[in-house]
Amino acid sequence: MMTYQDIEASVKSCYATWSTTYFDEYYGLRAPYPPVHRELFKNILSAARAKKVLDAGCGPASLLRELFDMDMVLYGFDLTPEMVAEARRVFAERGLPPERIWEGSILDPASFRIPGSRGRCLFDAIVCSGVFPHIPEEADKQVLIAMRNAVKKGGVVAVEARNQLFALFTLNRYSYDFFMNDLIQGGNSSACLPEFTELAQNCARMLQQHFRMDIPKVRKGSAGEPGYDEVLSRTHNPIVLRELFLESGFKEVRLLFYHYHCLPPLCEAHNPEVFRAQSLAMENPTDWRGYFMASAFIITGKKA
């Protein structure tokens, strides 16, 4: 079993060569899908009237760049030194103190404190995008509690996650994995009849015939480093994560879905332009269909 240190080492290696291209690939014109989530984050922060904001896992200041004109005091930390260096460069270029960016781990509560600050230095809001897929399941709650402890009473925490329930719509290997590992659980439950294991195995072979097991392609590294799908990159069940937010001391917890897919992804190749345009037309963070047709969501709550 991999330790937290092993997991973080692999994630660092994955992102180390990505620091100067990540923003363009996911926020620029090269992005395969427009970064609609940035407006959701901006709306959350505006509604909260947040002035002092921390981006936990800021990467190359991807989201922070979008907040430069919002009259906020911005801070961020990231696990990967190369990402930290790029974020500091972006801050310096903007005329902002580069020391507002530091190296830290979301698994370490100390990372949520501004280096060199005395006493408790609480934020109005914490945002976190692209990070939760890379933390072990058993660490979810401790991270949420660390975030809660780092904001003022009534402060806002907004976390982005990949939508596990989207697998019910994809009809590919994600669907198979969700059926077998999360719904059926491979017949490993102690409450299962002895004959159930064999039945589940037969069912698994049958399901493989019904899903496109060859897609999506595994994302691998380009220069010897592990790719995104070769490091821990989990999805989250929005229903379960909402309950975890409440258990961790948050109130007014909301789910906002984004990156809709108008049809199962395997249909996109037939007409990519129409697929993308129709998917964009569907974007509605509170549509119930987002539970199944959106590949990502933001969950937000206030410190109780």
N, C-alpha and C positions, 0 to 999 in steps of 0.2 A: 504494500500500500504506500502511495506517495505521501510524503509529509507536506505540510504547508510550505516549507522551504523549497522542496522539490517543485511543487506547483508554481510557486512564484518565480523560480529560476527559469522554468520553461516559458512562462508568460513573458518575462523580460526578454528572453532570447527571441521570441516570436515578434515582439514589437520593436526591438532594437534597430532593425533596418527600415522601419516604417515611419520614423519620426518626421522626415522632410516631405513625405508624399501622402501621409494619412489624411491631412485636411483636404487636399485637392481630390482625393479618391472618394471621400464620403461627404464633403460639404461643397465641393467645387463643381464645375461643369462636367467633370469626369464621373461624377457620382451616378451609379446605376439607377438610383431613385432619389428624387429631391429630398433633402433633409428636413422633412416636415416637422420633425420633433423639436427643432430649435424654436419655432414659434410657440409650441406648447410650453416649453420651459420658460420662455420670455413672458408669456401670459401668466404663468404660475407665480413668477417672481414679481411681476407688476401688481397682481392682485394682492400679494402679501406685503407690498410696499417695502420690500427687502432692500437694505442699503449695504449690508456687509454680508458677502456671499462667498462660500467656499465651494470649489469644484473638486470633489473627491475622486481622483483618477482622471485628471484633466487632460492627459495626453499632451499633444502639442498646442494646448490652449484652444482646441477646436471650438468648444461651446463658449468659452470665455471671450473669444474674439467677437462673438455675436452680441455680447453684453457690454462692449466697450462704450456704447453711446447711451447707456441706460442710467447714468448717474449713480453708479454703485462702486463700492470699494471691493475689489475682486482679489481672491486668493485661490491657490490650487496646489495640489500635490499629486505626484504620480510615482508609480513603482519603478519605471524604466528610466535610467539616467539620460538616455538619448532624448526621450520625450521631454524630460525636465529641461534639458539644454535648449531644445527648440522652443518650448513655451517661454522660457526666460528671454530668448532672443526676440520673440514676438512682443513680449511686454516692453522690453527695452526700446524696440523700434517704435512702439506707441508712446514712449515717454513715461511708462509706468515702472515702478521699482521692481526689478527682476527678482529681488529676494522675497517677493510675495508668492513665488513658486518654489516649492521644496520637494525633495525626494522623500517618499513615505509609502507605507503600505496600508491599505484599507483594513487589513486584519489587525493593525496595531493602533489601539486607541490614542496613543501619544501622537500619531500622525495628524490628528484632528486639532492639534494645538499649534498656533503660529510660533515658529522657532524664535527663541529669545524673548517671548512675551512673559510677563509676570502675572501670576494668578490665573484665574479663569478668564478666558477671552472668547465669549460666546458669539456665534454667528446668528444673523437673522434668518438665513436659509443655507441649506446644503443641497447641491445638485450632484448627481452621479449618473453618468452615461457610459455605457460600454464596459462596465466593470463587473457587475454582478454575475455575468456568465462565467467569470474566471475565479470565483471563490467557491470553496467546497460547501455542499448543502448544509452541513452541520455548523457552518460559520455564519449563515445568513442572519440569525437572530443577534449574535454578538456584534455584528457590524451595524445592524439597525439600532441597537442600544447605544453603541458608540456615537452614531450620528445624532441620536436623540439627546445624548448628554452634551453634545457640542453646539446645540442651538439654544436660543433663549426660550423661555416659556411662551408658547404660542408660535414659536419659530417653525418654519416649513422645511420638510425634507422631501425631495423629489428624486426618485430612482427609476432609471430606465432598465427594462429587462426584455429578453426574448420570450415570446409567447409560446409556452408549451402546448396549449390547446390548438394552436394553428396546425399542429400535426394531424388533427382530425379532418383537415381540408386539403392537405398537400397531396395525398395519395401516392407518396413516395416512401423512401426508406425511413424518413422521420415518422411517418404514420405507422409503419411496421414496428419500429422501436417503441413508440408510445403504446401501441396495443399490447405488445409482449411484455415490456418492462414496467409499465405503469398501470395499465388497466388489468391485464391478466396476471402480470408478475411472474410469468414463466412457470406457473404451477409450483412455486416454491413456498407458498404459505403453509404454515403448520396445520391450518384448518382444512387443507385440501384432502380429498380422498386419495388413497394410494394410487388409484387408477388415473387420477386427474393429470399427473405429470405426463404420462404417455399421450393422453388426449390433447394436452396443450402443445406437445411437440408436434403432433400430427397437424394441429391447427396452424402452427407456425409455418410449416411447409406449405400449407394451402394458402395462407395469407401472402407468402412471398410471390405467389403466382398472380395475385390481384393488385399488388403495388409495384410501382416503378422503383425497383431496388437499386438501379444504376444512377439515380439522381436524388439530390443534387451531388455534383462531383465534390470529392473531398478537397478542401482548400489546403494546399501545401505551401511550404516556404519557397522562396525564389533563389536564395543564396545559401542553402545548407541549413538555415534555421527552421525550426518547426513552424508549420502553418497554423492558421486559426483553428482548423478542425483537428489538429494534432496536439493541441494543448487542451486543458479543461475549458470547455465552452458550453456551459449548461443553458437550458431553457428553464423558465419558471412558470408554474401554474398561477395565473393571476388570482384565482380564488384562494389558494393556499397562502400566497404572499400577502394578500389583504389581511387575512387572519393573523399572520405573523406581525404585520405592522401594528395591529390592535394590541396584540400580546406584548409588544415592545414599548408600549406607552404612547401611542399616537391616537389622535382623534380626527374626525372629519376626513377619513381615508377615502380617496377617490382613485378610480382607474380611468386612464385616458389611452385609448388604443390608436395606433398609427401604423403606417406602411401596409395599407390594405392591398388585397389581391382580388381582382374582380372575378377571377376563375382560379382553379387549382394551378399552381405554378407550371406544371407540365404543359399547359395550354399556351403559355406565353410565346413559345417559338413559332407558332402559326402566324402571329401578327403582333410583334413586339410593340409597335407604336400604339396600336389601338388598345392593347393590354395595359400599357402604362397610362395612357390618357384616361381610360375608364377607371383604373385603380385610383388615380389621383382624384377623379370626380367623386369617388366614394368616401374620401377622407372625412371622417366625423368621429372625434375621439370618444363620444358617448353612445354611439350606435351599438346595440347589443350584438350585432353581427361581428363586431371587432373581436369578441371572444374567440372566434373561429377563423375569420378571414383576414385578420391583421397579424403580421409576424412579430410585432413588438408592442410594448405598452410602457407608459409612465405611471407609476403609482406614487401618490403624494399624500402626505398627512401632516398634521400640526402636533407639536409637542403638547401633550395633555398637562 
